[in-house]
Amino acid sequence: MFRIGQLVVCILDHPTWGWPEAMARPRKDDVYTVRDVEFFDADPDTGFSEVVLHREDGSACVPMILVEELENDTVSTACGFVGEPSWVAVYFRPAVRTDISLIRNLLAPVDDRALEPA
């Protein structure tokens, strides 16, 4: 799972799910910073069966995240949710920082003396 402050990449565009059209949504291939991690109780009727986790007590939940780069106004829904919309965590993967110096070290010439047995 993700932690606050971790960089993540959105791997799928988020559907609207009835949220206001003007709402800021994560976009595929964009990088974001996790602001909060939430676990919402899973209702079998929500259609999130592919993203449900099961707690130790057997109850089901859907992991969601909020990101620093997107902030939306509080909304209320017919099912009783009131708050800032969060995003299904499986729509993200950890961002991997590539440090070019690692590759340069692999390509650097090898000192022949370092290969001689001691």
N, CA, C and O atoms as a GROMACS GRO file, in nm:
protein
  472
    1MET      N    1   0.085  -0.117   0.000
    1MET     CA    2   0.000   0.000   0.000
    1MET      C    3   0.090   0.124   0.000
    1MET      O    4   0.211   0.114   0.018
    2PHE      N    5   0.030   0.237  -0.020
    2PHE     CA    6   0.106   0.361  -0.030
    2PHE      C    7   0.119   0.429   0.106
    2PHE      O    8   0.045   0.399   0.200
    3ARG      N    9   0.214   0.521   0.114
    3ARG     CA   10   0.234   0.600   0.236
    3ARG      C   11   0.228   0.748   0.202
    3ARG      O   12   0.253   0.787   0.088
    4ILE      N   13   0.196   0.829   0.299
    4ILE     CA   14   0.190   0.974   0.279
    4ILE      C   15   0.328   1.024   0.238
    4ILE      O   16   0.430   0.988   0.298
    5GLY      N   17   0.331   1.108   0.133
    5GLY     CA   18   0.455   1.162   0.081
    5GLY      C   19   0.515   1.082  -0.033
    5GLY      O   20   0.606   1.130  -0.100
    6GLN      N   21   0.465   0.962  -0.057
    6GLN     CA   22   0.517   0.877  -0.164
    6GLN      C   23   0.474   0.929  -0.300
    6GLN      O   24   0.362   0.977  -0.316
    7LEU      N   25   0.564   0.920  -0.398
    7LEU     CA   26   0.529   0.956  -0.536
    7LEU      C   27   0.465   0.837  -0.604
    7LEU      O   28   0.512   0.724  -0.593
    8VAL      N   29   0.354   0.863  -0.674
    8VAL     CA   30   0.282   0.759  -0.746
    8VAL      C   31   0.252   0.806  -0.888
    8VAL      O   32   0.248   0.926  -0.915
    9VAL      N   33   0.232   0.709  -0.978
    9VAL     CA   34   0.195   0.738  -1.117
    9VAL      C   35   0.055   0.685  -1.138
    9VAL      O   36   0.024   0.572  -1.101
   10CYS      N   37  -0.030   0.766  -1.199
   10CYS     CA   38  -0.166   0.722  -1.233
   10CYS      C   39  -0.155   0.631  -1.356
   10CYS      O   40  -0.098   0.669  -1.457
   11ILE      N   41  -0.211   0.509  -1.346
   11ILE     CA   42  -0.199   0.414  -1.456
   11ILE      C   43  -0.328   0.402  -1.538
   11ILE      O   44  -0.328   0.340  -1.644
   12LEU      N   45  -0.437   0.460  -1.490
   12LEU     CA   46  -0.565   0.459  -1.562
   12LEU      C   47  -0.635   0.591  -1.540
   12LEU      O   48  -0.631   0.646  -1.430
   13ASP      N   49  -0.700   0.644  -1.643
   13ASP     CA   50  -0.784   0.761  -1.624
   13ASP      C   51  -0.902   0.723  -1.535
   13ASP      O   52  -0.961   0.617  -1.552
   14HIS      N   53  -0.934   0.809  -1.442
   14HIS     CA   54  -1.044   0.780  -1.350
   14HIS      C   55  -1.179   0.810  -1.414
   14HIS      O   56  -1.198   0.916  -1.474
   15PRO      N   57  -1.273   0.717  -1.401
   15PRO     CA   58  -1.408   0.745  -1.451
   15PRO      C   59  -1.476   0.850  -1.363
   15PRO      O   60  -1.430   0.878  -1.252
   16THR      N   61  -1.582   0.907  -1.412
   16THR     CA   62  -1.649   1.015  -1.339
   16THR      C   63  -1.727   0.964  -1.219
   16THR      O   64  -1.736   1.035  -1.118
   17TRP      N   65  -1.784   0.843  -1.225
   17TRP     CA   66  -1.861   0.786  -1.116
   17TRP      C   67  -1.964   0.881  -1.059
   17TRP      O   68  -1.997   0.873  -0.941
   18GLY      N   69  -2.016   0.969  -1.141
   18GLY     CA   70  -2.118   1.061  -1.094
   18GLY      C   71  -2.067   1.184  -1.022
   18GLY      O   72  -2.146   1.267  -0.978
   19TRP      N   73  -1.934   1.198  -1.009
   19TRP     CA   74  -1.878   1.319  -0.947
   19TRP      C   75  -1.899   1.437  -1.042
   19TRP      O   76  -1.918   1.416  -1.162
   20PRO      N   77  -1.896   1.559  -0.991
   20PRO     CA   78  -1.912   1.676  -1.078
   20PRO      C   79  -1.807   1.679  -1.189
   20PRO      O   80  -1.690   1.648  -1.165
   21GLU      N   81  -1.848   1.715  -1.309
   21GLU     CA   82  -1.756   1.717  -1.424
   21GLU      C   83  -1.639   1.814  -1.404
   21GLU      O   84  -1.530   1.789  -1.454
   22ALA      N   85  -1.661   1.922  -1.332
   22ALA     CA   86  -1.556   2.024  -1.314
   22ALA      C   87  -1.450   1.980  -1.213
   22ALA      O   88  -1.351   2.050  -1.194
   23MET      N   89  -1.470   1.866  -1.149
   23MET     CA   90  -1.378   1.820  -1.046
   23MET      C   91  -1.243   1.780  -1.107
   23MET      O   92  -1.237   1.718  -1.213
   24ALA      N   93  -1.135   1.816  -1.037
   24ALA     CA   94  -1.000   1.777  -1.082
   24ALA      C   95  -0.982   1.628  -1.055
   24ALA      O   96  -1.006   1.580  -0.945
   25ARG      N   97  -0.938   1.555  -1.158
   25ARG     CA   98  -0.918   1.411  -1.149
   25ARG      C   99  -0.775   1.375  -1.189
   25ARG      O  100  -0.713   1.445  -1.270
   26PRO      N  101  -0.723   1.267  -1.132
   26PRO     CA  102  -0.592   1.219  -1.177
   26PRO      C  103  -0.598   1.178  -1.325
   26PRO      O  104  -0.700   1.127  -1.372
   27ARG      N  105  -0.488   1.202  -1.396
   27ARG     CA  106  -0.481   1.165  -1.538
   27ARG      C  107  -0.372   1.061  -1.557
   27ARG      O  108  -0.268   1.064  -1.491
   28LYS      N  109  -0.398   0.970  -1.647
   28LYS     CA  110  -0.305   0.862  -1.676
   28LYS      C  111  -0.166   0.918  -1.709
   28LYS      O  112  -0.154   1.016  -1.782
   29ASP      N  113  -0.064   0.855  -1.654
   29ASP     CA  114   0.078   0.886  -1.672
   29ASP      C  115   0.128   1.007  -1.595
   29ASP      O  116   0.247   1.037  -1.599
   30ASP      N  117   0.040   1.079  -1.525
   30ASP     CA  118   0.085   1.192  -1.443
   30ASP      C  119   0.135   1.140  -1.308
   30ASP      O  120   0.087   1.039  -1.257
   31VAL      N  121   0.232   1.212  -1.251
   31VAL     CA  122   0.292   1.175  -1.122
   31VAL      C  123   0.231   1.262  -1.013
   31VAL      O  124   0.213   1.382  -1.030
   32TYR      N  125   0.199   1.198  -0.901
   32TYR     CA  126   0.135   1.267  -0.788
   32TYR      C  127   0.203   1.229  -0.658
   32TYR      O  128   0.275   1.129  -0.650
   33THR      N  129   0.179   1.311  -0.554
   33THR     CA  130   0.231   1.286  -0.420
   33THR      C  131   0.115   1.249  -0.330
   33THR      O  132   0.018   1.324  -0.321
   34VAL      N  133   0.122   1.134  -0.262
   34VAL     CA  134   0.015   1.088  -0.175
   34VAL      C  135   0.000   1.185  -0.057
   34VAL      O  136   0.095   1.211   0.016
   35ARG      N  137  -0.121   1.237  -0.040
   35ARG     CA  138  -0.153   1.327   0.071
   35ARG      C  139  -0.219   1.253   0.187
   35ARG      O  140  -0.199   1.288   0.303
   36ASP      N  141  -0.297   1.150   0.155
   36ASP     CA  142  -0.365   1.072   0.259
   36ASP      C  143  -0.406   0.937   0.201
   36ASP      O  144  -0.429   0.924   0.080
   37VAL      N  145  -0.414   0.837   0.288
   37VAL     CA  146  -0.462   0.704   0.250
   37VAL      C  147  -0.585   0.675   0.334
   37VAL      O  148  -0.584   0.692   0.456
   38GLU      N  149  -0.692   0.630   0.267
   38GLU     CA  150  -0.818   0.603   0.336
   38GLU      C  151  -0.865   0.463   0.300
   38GLU      O  152  -0.830   0.410   0.194
   39PHE      N  153  -0.943   0.403   0.387
   39PHE     CA  154  -1.002   0.272   0.360
   39PHE      C  155  -1.151   0.283   0.384
   39PHE      O  156  -1.196   0.302   0.497
   40PHE      N  157  -1.227   0.272   0.278
   40PHE     CA  158  -1.372   0.281   0.288
   40PHE      C  159  -1.432   0.142   0.293
   40PHE      O  160  -1.389   0.052   0.220
   41ASP      N  161  -1.531   0.125   0.380
   41ASP     CA  162  -1.601  -0.003   0.384
   41ASP      C  163  -1.656  -0.034   0.247
   41ASP      O  164  -1.713   0.053   0.180
   42ALA      N  165  -1.638  -0.157   0.204
   42ALA     CA  166  -1.681  -0.197   0.070
   42ALA      C  167  -1.824  -0.249   0.075
   42ALA      O  168  -1.860  -0.332   0.158
   43ASP      N  169  -1.903  -0.199  -0.014
   43ASP     CA  170  -2.040  -0.245  -0.031
   43ASP      C  171  -2.043  -0.327  -0.160
   43ASP      O  172  -1.997  -0.278  -0.264
   44PRO      N  173  -2.094  -0.449  -0.157
   44PRO     CA  174  -2.094  -0.532  -0.278
   44PRO      C  175  -2.164  -0.466  -0.397
   44PRO      O  176  -2.139  -0.502  -0.512
   45ASP      N  177  -2.251  -0.370  -0.370
   45ASP     CA  178  -2.325  -0.305  -0.478
   45ASP      C  179  -2.248  -0.190  -0.541
   45ASP      O  180  -2.297  -0.130  -0.637
   46THR      N  181  -2.128  -0.156  -0.491
   46THR     CA  182  -2.055  -0.042  -0.545
   46THR      C  183  -1.986  -0.072  -0.677
   46THR      O  184  -1.950   0.021  -0.750
   47GLY      N  185  -1.967  -0.199  -0.709
   47GLY     CA  186  -1.900  -0.234  -0.833
   47GLY      C  187  -1.748  -0.232  -0.822
   47GLY      O  188  -1.680  -0.237  -0.924
   48PHE      N  189  -1.695  -0.224  -0.701
   48PHE     CA  190  -1.551  -0.221  -0.679
   48PHE      C  191  -1.494  -0.358  -0.644
   48PHE      O  192  -1.389  -0.365  -0.581
   49SER      N  193  -1.560  -0.465  -0.683
   49SER     CA  194  -1.519  -0.598  -0.638
   49SER      C  195  -1.374  -0.630  -0.672
   49SER      O  196  -1.309  -0.704  -0.599
   50GLU      N  197  -1.321  -0.575  -0.783
   50GLU     CA  198  -1.184  -0.605  -0.823
   50GLU      C  199  -1.080  -0.531  -0.740
   50GLU      O  200  -0.962  -0.562  -0.750
   51VAL      N  201  -1.121  -0.437  -0.659
   51VAL     CA  202  -1.023  -0.360  -0.580
   51VAL      C  203  -1.044  -0.375  -0.430
   51VAL      O  204  -0.983  -0.302  -0.352
   52VAL      N  205  -1.128  -0.466  -0.389
   52VAL     CA  206  -1.160  -0.483  -0.248
   52VAL      C  207  -1.049  -0.560  -0.177
   52VAL      O  208  -0.999  -0.660  -0.228
   53LEU      N  209  -1.012  -0.511  -0.059
   53LEU     CA  210  -0.922  -0.582   0.030
   53LEU      C  211  -1.004  -0.635   0.147
   53LEU      O  212  -1.110  -0.581   0.177
   54HIS      N  213  -0.954  -0.740   0.212
   54HIS     CA  214  -1.024  -0.793   0.329
   54HIS      C  215  -0.938  -0.774   0.452
   54HIS      O  216  -0.820  -0.810   0.455
   55ARG      N  217  -1.000  -0.715   0.555
   55ARG     CA  218  -0.930  -0.692   0.682
   55ARG      C  219  -0.918  -0.824   0.758
   55ARG      O  220  -0.979  -0.924   0.719
   56GLU      N  221  -0.840  -0.822   0.866
   56GLU     CA  222  -0.822  -0.942   0.948
   56GLU      C  223  -0.954  -0.993   1.003
   56GLU      O  224  -0.970  -1.113   1.023
   57ASP      N  225  -1.049  -0.902   1.030
   57ASP     CA  226  -1.178  -0.944   1.085
   57ASP      C  227  -1.274  -0.994   0.977
   57ASP      O  228  -1.389  -1.029   1.006
   58GLY      N  229  -1.227  -0.997   0.851
   58GLY     CA  230  -1.310  -1.048   0.741
   58GLY      C  231  -1.391  -0.943   0.669
   58GLY      O  232  -1.447  -0.970   0.563
   59SER      N  233  -1.398  -0.821   0.725
   59SER     CA  234  -1.474  -0.716   0.659
   59SER      C  235  -1.396  -0.665   0.536
   59SER      O  236  -1.274  -0.675   0.529
   60ALA      N  237  -1.470  -0.612   0.442
   60ALA     CA  238  -1.410  -0.569   0.316
   60ALA      C  239  -1.394  -0.417   0.312
   60ALA      O  240  -1.475  -0.344   0.370
   61CYS      N  241  -1.288  -0.371   0.244
   61CYS     CA  242  -1.267  -0.228   0.229
   61CYS      C  243  -1.202  -0.198   0.094
   61CYS      O  244  -1.143  -0.286   0.030
   62VAL      N  245  -1.215  -0.073   0.053
   62VAL     CA  246  -1.152  -0.028  -0.071
   62VAL      C  247  -1.047   0.078  -0.034
   62VAL      O  248  -1.082   0.181   0.023
   63PRO      N  249  -0.918   0.052  -0.065
   63PRO     CA  250  -0.815   0.152  -0.035
   63PRO      C  251  -0.824   0.268  -0.135
   63PRO      O  252  -0.834   0.246  -0.256
   64MET      N  253  -0.820   0.390  -0.084
   64MET     CA  254  -0.830   0.512  -0.164
   64MET      C  255  -0.718   0.606  -0.123
   64MET      O  256  -0.666   0.597  -0.011
   65ILE      N  257  -0.679   0.697  -0.213
   65ILE     CA  258  -0.578   0.796  -0.179
   65ILE      C  259  -0.624   0.936  -0.220
   65ILE      O  260  -0.705   0.953  -0.312
   66LEU      N  261  -0.571   1.035  -0.151
   66LEU     CA  262  -0.580   1.175  -0.190
   66LEU      C  263  -0.440   1.216  -0.230
   66LEU      O  264  -0.342   1.165  -0.175
   67VAL      N  265  -0.428   1.308  -0.325
   67VAL     CA  266  -0.296   1.351  -0.371
   67VAL      C  267  -0.279   1.502  -0.355
   67VAL      O  268  -0.375   1.578  -0.365
   68GLU      N  269  -0.154   1.543  -0.329
   68GLU     CA  270  -0.123   1.685  -0.306
   68GLU      C  271  -0.159   1.773  -0.425
   68GLU      O  272  -0.205   1.886  -0.407
   69GLU      N  273  -0.139   1.722  -0.544
   69GLU     CA  274  -0.152   1.804  -0.664
   69GLU      C  275  -0.297   1.832  -0.704
   69GLU      O  276  -0.322   1.919  -0.787
   70LEU      N  277  -0.391   1.760  -0.646
   70LEU     CA  278  -0.533   1.780  -0.677
   70LEU      C  279  -0.611   1.800  -0.548
   70LEU      O  280  -0.599   1.721  -0.454
   71GLU      N  281  -0.688   1.905  -0.544
   71GLU     CA  282  -0.772   1.931  -0.427
   71GLU      C  283  -0.909   1.973  -0.477
   71GLU      O  284  -0.921   2.061  -0.562
   72ASN      N  285  -1.011   1.909  -0.425
   72ASN     CA  286  -1.148   1.937  -0.467
   72ASN      C  287  -1.232   1.980  -0.348
   72ASN      O  288  -1.199   1.953  -0.233
   73ASP      N  289  -1.341   2.048  -0.378
   73ASP     CA  290  -1.436   2.088  -0.275
   73ASP      C  291  -1.506   1.965  -0.218
   73ASP      O  292  -1.512   1.860  -0.281
   74THR      N  293  -1.559   1.981  -0.099
   74THR     CA  294  -1.638   1.876  -0.036
   74THR      C  295  -1.764   1.851  -0.118
   74THR      O  296  -1.829   1.945  -0.164
   75VAL      N  297  -1.797   1.725  -0.134
   75VAL     CA  298  -1.920   1.687  -0.204
   75VAL      C  299  -2.003   1.598  -0.112
   75VAL      O  300  -1.950   1.540  -0.016
   76SER      N  301  -2.130   1.587  -0.141
   76SER     CA  302  -2.215   1.491  -0.070
   76SER      C  303  -2.288   1.409  -0.175
   76SER      O  304  -2.328   1.461  -0.279
   77THR      N  305  -2.304   1.280  -0.147
   77THR     CA  306  -2.366   1.191  -0.243
   77THR      C  307  -2.494   1.131  -0.186
   77THR      O  308  -2.521   1.141  -0.067
   78ALA      N  309  -2.570   1.069  -0.272
   78ALA     CA  310  -2.696   1.006  -0.232
   78ALA      C  311  -2.672   0.890  -0.135
   78ALA      O  312  -2.760   0.858  -0.055
   79CYS      N  313  -2.554   0.828  -0.142
   79CYS     CA  314  -2.526   0.714  -0.052
   79CYS      C  315  -2.476   0.759   0.085
   79CYS      O  316  -2.443   0.675   0.169
   80GLY      N  317  -2.469   0.890   0.108
   80GLY     CA  318  -2.432   0.941   0.239
   80GLY      C  319  -2.288   0.987   0.255
   80GLY      O  320  -2.251   1.032   0.363
   81PHE      N  321  -2.206   0.977   0.151
   81PHE     CA  322  -2.068   1.023   0.159
   81PHE      C  323  -2.065   1.175   0.161
   81PHE      O  324  -2.131   1.240   0.080
   82VAL      N  325  -1.988   1.232   0.253
   82VAL     CA  326  -1.963   1.375   0.258
   82VAL      C  327  -1.814   1.393   0.279
   82VAL      O  328  -1.758   1.345   0.378
   83GLY      N  329  -1.749   1.463   0.185
   83GLY     CA  330  -1.605   1.486   0.198
   83GLY      C  331  -1.542   1.512   0.063
   83GLY      O  332  -1.611   1.522  -0.039
   84GLU      N  333  -1.410   1.524   0.064
   84GLU     CA  334  -1.337   1.542  -0.061
   84GLU      C  335  -1.325   1.406  -0.130
   84GLU      O  336  -1.283   1.310  -0.067
   85PRO      N  337  -1.360   1.397  -0.256
   85PRO     CA  338  -1.347   1.269  -0.327
   85PRO      C  339  -1.202   1.222  -0.329
   85PRO      O  340  -1.110   1.299  -0.355
   86SER      N  341  -1.184   1.093  -0.303
   86SER     CA  342  -1.051   1.032  -0.310
   86SER      C  343  -1.049   0.936  -0.427
   86SER      O  344  -1.152   0.915  -0.493
   87TRP      N  345  -0.932   0.877  -0.453
   87TRP     CA  346  -0.911   0.800  -0.575
   87TRP      C  347  -0.874   0.656  -0.543
   87TRP      O  348  -0.796   0.631  -0.451
   88VAL      N  349  -0.929   0.562  -0.618
   88VAL     CA  350  -0.904   0.420  -0.595
   88VAL      C  351  -0.754   0.392  -0.609
   88VAL      O  352  -0.694   0.422  -0.712
   89ALA      N  353  -0.696   0.334  -0.506
   89ALA     CA  354  -0.550   0.316  -0.501
   89ALA      C  355  -0.496   0.227  -0.612
   89ALA      O  356  -0.382   0.246  -0.655
   90VAL      N  357  -0.574   0.130  -0.660
   90VAL     CA  358  -0.520   0.042  -0.764
   90VAL      C  359  -0.507   0.112  -0.899
   90VAL      O  360  -0.454   0.055  -0.994
   91TYR      N  361  -0.553   0.236  -0.908
   91TYR     CA  362  -0.534   0.314  -1.031
   91TYR      C  363  -0.396   0.380  -1.034
   91TYR      O  364  -0.364   0.457  -1.125
   92PHE      N  365  -0.314   0.349  -0.933
   92PHE     CA  366  -0.181   0.408  -0.921
   92PHE      C  367  -0.077   0.298  -0.899
   92PHE      O  368  -0.109   0.188  -0.856
   93ARG      N  369   0.049   0.332  -0.929
   93ARG     CA  370   0.162   0.246  -0.896
   93ARG      C  371   0.270   0.337  -0.839
   93ARG      O  372   0.270   0.457  -0.866
   94PRO      N  373   0.363   0.282  -0.760
   94PRO     CA  374   0.472   0.366  -0.710
   94PRO      C  375   0.554   0.423  -0.825
   94PRO      O  376   0.580   0.354  -0.924
   95ALA      N  377   0.594   0.548  -0.812
   95ALA     CA  378   0.683   0.609  -0.911
   95ALA      C  379   0.824   0.564  -0.879
   95ALA      O  380   0.863   0.559  -0.762
   96VAL      N  381   0.900   0.532  -0.981
   96VAL     CA  382   1.038   0.487  -0.963
   96VAL      C  383   1.129   0.597  -1.013
   96VAL      O  384   1.122   0.637  -1.129
   97ARG      N  385   1.213   0.646  -0.924
   97ARG     CA  386   1.310   0.748  -0.964
   97ARG      C  387   1.428   0.679  -1.030
   97ARG      O  388   1.483   0.583  -0.976
   98THR      N  389   1.466   0.727  -1.146
   98THR     CA  390   1.581   0.672  -1.216
   98THR      C  391   1.698   0.766  -1.197
   98THR      O  392   1.691   0.885  -1.231
   99ASP      N  393   1.805   0.713  -1.142
   99ASP     CA  394   1.926   0.792  -1.119
   99ASP      C  395   2.027   0.753  -1.225
   99ASP      O  396   2.078   0.641  -1.224
  100ILE      N  397   2.056   0.842  -1.317
  100ILE     CA  398   2.146   0.815  -1.429
  100ILE      C  399   2.287   0.777  -1.383
  100ILE      O  400   2.359   0.710  -1.456
  101SER      N  401   2.326   0.820  -1.263
  101SER     CA  402   2.461   0.786  -1.216
  101SER      C  403   2.476   0.635  -1.198
  101SER      O  404   2.587   0.584  -1.213
  102LEU      N  405   2.368   0.564  -1.166
  102LEU     CA  406   2.377   0.418  -1.154
  102LEU      C  407   2.414   0.356  -1.288
  102LEU      O  408   2.496   0.264  -1.294
  103ILE      N  409   2.355   0.405  -1.395
  103ILE     CA  410   2.383   0.353  -1.528
  103ILE      C  411   2.525   0.391  -1.570
  103ILE      O  412   2.596   0.310  -1.630
  104ARG      N  413   2.566   0.513  -1.539
  104ARG     CA  414   2.703   0.555  -1.572
  104ARG      C  415   2.805   0.466  -1.504
  104ARG      O  416   2.908   0.431  -1.563
  105ASN      N  417   2.778   0.428  -1.379
  105ASN     CA  418   2.870   0.340  -1.306
  105ASN      C  419   2.881   0.204  -1.373
  105ASN      O  420   2.989   0.145  -1.376
  106LEU      N  421   2.772   0.154  -1.427
  106LEU     CA  422   2.775   0.026  -1.496
  106LEU      C  423   2.856   0.032  -1.625
  106LEU      O  424   2.918  -0.066  -1.664
  107LEU      N  425   2.855   0.147  -1.689
  107LEU     CA  426   2.924   0.164  -1.817
  107LEU      C  427   3.068   0.211  -1.802
  107LEU      O  428   3.142   0.216  -1.900
  108ALA      N  429   3.108   0.245  -1.681
  108ALA     CA  430   3.244   0.296  -1.658
  108ALA      C  431   3.346   0.187  -1.689
  108ALA      O  432   3.320   0.069  -1.666
  109PRO      N  433   3.464   0.225  -1.740
  109PRO     CA  434   3.569   0.126  -1.768
  109PRO      C  435   3.611   0.055  -1.640
  109PRO      O  436   3.616   0.114  -1.532
  110VAL      N  437   3.642  -0.072  -1.654
  110VAL     CA  438   3.684  -0.152  -1.539
  110VAL      C  439   3.835  -0.146  -1.528
  110VAL      O  440   3.906  -0.163  -1.628
  111ASP      N  441   3.885  -0.123  -1.410
  111ASP     CA  442   4.029  -0.123  -1.384
  111ASP      C  443   4.077  -0.268  -1.382
  111ASP      O  444   4.030  -0.346  -1.299
  112ASP      N  445   4.167  -0.307  -1.473
  112ASP     CA  446   4.214  -0.445  -1.486
  112ASP      C  447   4.276  -0.496  -1.355
  112ASP      O  448   4.265  -0.614  -1.324
  113ARG      N  449   4.339  -0.407  -1.280
  113ARG     CA  450   4.401  -0.451  -1.155
  113ARG      C  451   4.296  -0.497  -1.055
  113ARG      O  452   4.324  -0.581  -0.970
  114ALA      N  453   4.176  -0.443  -1.064
  114ALA     CA  454   4.070  -0.483  -0.970
  114ALA      C  455   4.024  -0.626  -0.997
  114ALA      O  456   3.962  -0.688  -0.910
  115LEU      N  457   4.054  -0.679  -1.116
  115LEU     CA  458   4.011  -0.813  -1.151
  115LEU      C  459   4.115  -0.919  -1.117
  115LEU      O  460   4.085  -1.038  -1.121
  116GLU      N  461   4.239  -0.876  -1.082
  116GLU     CA  462   4.345  -0.973  -1.048
  116GLU      C  463   4.319  -1.033  -0.910
  116GLU      O  464   4.279  -0.962  -0.817
  117PRO      N  465   4.341  -1.166  -0.895
  117PRO     CA  466   4.321  -1.228  -0.764
  117PRO      C  467   4.421  -1.172  -0.664
  117PRO      O  468   4.533  -1.137  -0.700
  118ALA      N  469   4.380  -1.164  -0.541
  118ALA     CA  470   4.465  -1.109  -0.436
  118ALA      C  471   4.566  -1.207  -0.386
  118ALA      O  472   4.645  -1.175  -0.298
   0.00000   0.00000   0.00000
